[in-house]
Amino acid sequence: MPESSATPSAQSAESGPEPGSDPGTAARTVLGEADIARALTRIAHEIVERNKGAADLLLLGIPTRGVQLAHRLAERLTQIEPSFNGEYGTLDVTMYRDDLRRQPTRAVGQTVLPGSLDGTIDDKVVVLVDDVLFSGRTIRAALDALNDLGRPRVVQLAALVDRGHRELPIRADYVGKNLPTSRSERVKVRLSDADGGADSVVISGVTPDGGAR
């Protein structure tokens, strides 16, 4: 079953140091705005092809940027499959994470399902959407959260970037770009509707806490 991993696509030129990073650490932009747009369009087509349409399809974005990505995928699916109603939801996994004892001050978000579902995901084709798939622990938490909402027919995972280093047997069904990284590197996804500025995926220096997604 998939986790927050995403598969990468095209590359762009190196950029300067990432804002807020160590000045001595170079940052590389590996996906630009056009790359991300193409990756999402491809993922939308793959979702329709694999599921033979969009019947009973439900996109659930994992905060934060997974929600914006789910929104964009929903727009593309509406263009590809006119029968798709364009709805998507948000799945908060905060209270299902396995690192709460180490980081007990995490803010709890909200799970929001489209109104047409009447609060149930039973017999739906659920596609979890996240920005970066790393250890797989965020996706494991998402699967536990889904368990409390109902029994979907099938659960799939779409990730914009899959950077490897899995700690659990989880993989993405749809990946924008597979991005080989070292554990000491940090992968940052920036989206205009969440962060302002242009969409990008940037790799920079050392992850401050070595934390896993």
C-alpha positions as a printed NumPy array, in Angstrom:
array([[  0.   ,   0.   ,   0.   ],
       [  1.315,   3.491,  -0.785],
       [  2.624,   6.066,   1.498],
       [  3.576,   9.595,   1.27 ],
       [  6.052,   8.995,  -1.451],
       [  5.968,  10.59 ,  -4.775],
       [  7.705,   9.862,  -7.985],
       [  9.671,  12.677,  -9.591],
       [  9.896,  13.814, -13.2  ],
       [ 11.972,  16.4  , -15.069],
       [ 14.884,  18.424, -13.769],
       [ 15.762,  22.084, -13.869],
       [ 18.879,  24.11 , -13.227],
       [ 20.556,  24.503,  -9.856],
       [ 19.442,  27.422,  -7.755],
       [ 21.106,  29.354,  -4.973],
       [ 20.897,  28.443,  -1.287],
       [ 17.406,  27.762,   0.009],
       [ 16.08 ,  30.598,   2.177],
       [ 16.701,  29.817,   5.829],
       [ 19.249,  27.11 ,   5.079],
       [ 22.93 ,  27.039,   5.955],
       [ 24.615,  29.593,   3.642],
       [ 27.355,  27.059,   3.01 ],
       [ 24.897,  24.434,   1.804],
       [ 23.926,  24.47 ,  -1.865],
       [ 20.28 ,  23.993,  -2.806],
       [ 19.199,  22.444,  -6.094],
       [ 15.857,  22.962,  -7.776],
       [ 15.008,  19.565,  -9.252],
       [ 11.422,  20.297, -10.362],
       [ 10.046,  23.589, -11.594],
       [  6.504,  24.799, -12.099],
       [  6.104,  23.217, -15.549],
       [  7.594,  19.92 , -14.322],
       [  5.112,  19.712, -11.444],
       [  2.183,  20.55 , -13.729],
       [  3.192,  17.802, -16.17 ],
       [  3.673,  15.289, -13.352],
       [  0.194,  15.971, -11.952],
       [ -1.407,  15.696, -15.394],
       [  0.314,  12.347, -15.928],
       [ -0.762,  11.082, -12.493],
       [ -4.383,  12.089, -13.219],
       [ -4.342,  10.094, -16.464],
       [ -2.771,   7.111, -14.69 ],
       [ -5.479,   7.194, -12.001],
       [ -8.216,   7.114, -14.639],
       [ -6.485,   4.366, -16.607],
       [ -5.826,   2.117, -13.617],
       [ -9.356,   2.479, -12.246],
       [-11.042,   2.351, -15.666],
       [-12.648,   5.716, -15.07 ],
       [-13.379,   7.811, -12.001],
       [-16.477,   6.102, -10.599],
       [-16.53 ,   6.109,  -6.768],
       [-13.145,   7.872,  -6.758],
       [-12.236,   9.937,  -3.686],
       [ -9.047,  12.003,  -3.406],
       [ -7.876,  12.647,   0.167],
       [ -4.989,  15.075,   0.622],
       [ -2.658,  14.727,   3.598],
       [ -1.915,  18.193,   5.078],
       [ -0.311,  20.381,   4.325],
       [  0.665,  20.305,   0.665],
       [ -1.072,  17.046,  -0.089],
       [ -4.345,  18.984,   0.143],
       [ -3.285,  21.471,  -2.542],
       [ -2.068,  18.612,  -4.724],
       [ -5.387,  16.78 ,  -4.284],
       [ -7.201,  19.936,  -5.367],
       [ -5.102,  20.192,  -8.523],
       [ -5.575,  16.509,  -9.316],
       [ -9.328,  16.89 ,  -8.867],
       [ -9.341,  19.725, -11.418],
       [ -7.428,  17.596, -13.921],
       [ -9.649,  14.574, -13.354],
       [-12.712,  16.701, -14.069],
       [-11.222,  17.654, -17.431],
       [-10.339,  14.037, -18.272],
       [-13.498,  12.392, -16.911],
       [-16.537,  14.699, -17.06 ],
       [-18.412,  12.245, -14.823],
       [-16.018,  13.021, -11.955],
       [-17.649,  15.537,  -9.61 ],
       [-14.415,  17.339,  -8.722],
       [-14.723,  16.65 ,  -5.001],
       [-11.742,  15.958,  -2.77 ],
       [-11.153,  15.852,   0.956],
       [ -8.567,  16.305,   3.7  ],
       [ -7.249,  13.511,   5.927],
       [ -5.577,  14.641,   9.152],
       [ -3.213,  11.973,  10.525],
       [ -1.795,  13.855,  13.521],
       [ -3.22 ,  11.643,  16.276],
       [ -2.251,   8.464,  14.421],
       [  1.461,   9.263,  14.112],
       [  3.952,   7.016,  15.907],
       [  6.184,   9.929,  17.007],
       [  3.664,  11.749,  19.214],
       [  5.544,  10.826,  22.37 ],
       [  8.637,  12.547,  21.017],
       [  6.744,  15.543,  19.575],
       [  3.608,  15.867,  21.729],
       [  2.955,  19.507,  20.775],
       [  1.811,  18.796,  17.198],
       [ -1.261,  20.826,  16.266],
       [ -4.286,  18.674,  15.489],
       [ -5.874,  19.371,  12.112],
       [ -9.248,  18.406,  10.717],
       [-10.424,  15.592,   8.467],
       [-12.944,  16.896,   5.945],
       [-14.916,  14.596,   3.649],
       [-17.009,  15.862,   0.723],
       [-20.598,  16.474,   1.819],
       [-21.964,  14.015,  -0.726],
       [-20.326,  11.12 ,   1.152],
       [-22.477,  11.491,   4.3  ],
       [-19.358,  10.921,   6.407],
       [-18.49 ,   7.484,   5.053],
       [-15.822,   6.184,   2.679],
       [-17.319,   2.696,   2.421],
       [-16.77 ,   1.043,  -0.968],
       [-14.91 ,   4.075,  -2.354],
       [-11.692,   4.035,  -4.351],
       [ -9.588,   6.229,  -2.06 ],
       [ -6.449,   7.859,  -3.43 ],
       [ -4.26 ,   9.333,  -0.705],
       [ -2.275,  12.33 ,  -1.945],
       [  0.949,  13.6  ,  -0.39 ],
       [  3.872,  15.727,  -1.501],
       [  6.884,  13.613,  -0.444],
       [  7.122,   9.896,   0.269],
       [ 10.024,   9.129,   2.592],
       [  9.954,   6.616,   5.454],
       [  6.33 ,   5.587,   4.878],
       [  5.285,   6.381,   8.441],
       [  2.946,   9.217,   7.455],
       [  1.133,   6.874,   5.089],
       [  0.886,   4.194,   7.771],
       [ -0.769,   6.794,   9.999],
       [ -3.105,   7.721,   7.13 ],
       [ -4.173,   4.097,   6.736],
       [ -4.983,   3.929,  10.447],
       [ -6.99 ,   7.151,  10.156],
       [ -8.932,   5.71 ,   7.201],
       [ -9.783,   2.673,   9.305],
       [-11.817,   4.903,  11.62 ],
       [-13.762,   6.407,   8.709],
       [-14.981,   3.234,   7.064],
       [-13.998,   0.445,   4.723],
       [-12.925,   1.643,   1.273],
       [-12.963,  -0.783,  -1.64 ],
       [ -9.298,  -0.042,  -2.35 ],
       [ -6.687,   2.464,  -1.169],
       [ -4.037,   3.875,  -3.493],
       [ -1.244,   6.387,  -2.969],
       [ -0.156,   9.304,  -5.139],
       [  3.02 ,  11.191,  -4.264],
       [  4.627,  14.071,  -6.094],
       [  8.106,  12.928,  -5.017],
       [  9.419,   9.566,  -3.84 ],
       [ 12.802,  10.09 ,  -2.225],
       [ 13.337,   6.515,  -1.025],
       [ 14.591,   5.407,   2.434],
       [ 11.446,   3.464,   3.299],
       [ 11.173,   2.103,   6.854],
       [  7.861,   0.312,   6.23 ],
       [  6.635,  -1.892,   3.34 ],
       [  4.772,   0.96 ,   1.645],
       [  5.013,   2.17 ,  -1.939],
       [  3.23 ,   4.714,  -4.096],
       [  0.919,   3.691,  -6.926],
       [  1.437,   7.018,  -8.701],
       [  4.67 ,   9.016,  -8.498],
       [  5.532,  12.342, -10.041],
       [  9.269,  11.824,  -9.751],
       [ 11.56 ,   9.258,  -8.152],
       [ 14.29 ,  11.293,  -6.525],
       [ 17.325,   9.431,  -5.129],
       [ 18.546,  11.268,  -2.019],
       [ 20.767,  10.756,   0.994],
       [ 19.217,  10.807,   4.452],
       [ 21.173,  13.982,   5.228],
       [ 19.426,  15.886,   2.447],
       [ 16.154,  17.762,   2.786],
       [ 13.478,  17.75 ,   0.09 ],
       [ 11.253,  20.814,   0.146],
       [  8.091,  21.127,  -1.957],
       [  6.833,  24.676,  -2.485],
       [  3.39 ,  25.283,  -3.963],
       [  2.062,  28.688,  -4.946],
       [ -1.286,  28.149,  -3.214],
       [  0.394,  27.141,   0.058],
       [  3.695,  29.02 ,   0.107],
       [  3.386,  31.821,  -2.43 ],
       [  5.823,  32.227,  -5.3  ],
       [  6.391,  29.641,  -8.009],
       [  5.927,  25.888,  -7.59 ],
       [  9.197,  24.027,  -7.053],
       [ 10.896,  21.02 ,  -5.497],
       [ 14.243,  21.837,  -3.911],
       [ 16.924,  19.616,  -2.371],
       [ 19.182,  21.171,   0.243],
       [ 21.678,  20.281,   2.974],
       [ 21.026,  18.404,   6.162],
       [ 17.634,  17.694,   7.683],
       [ 17.761,  19.51 ,  11.064],
       [ 16.226,  16.703,  13.13 ],
       [ 16.691,  13.754,  10.791],
       [ 12.946,  13.266,  11.158],
       [ 11.033,  10.893,   8.937],
       [  7.841,  11.575,   7.044]])
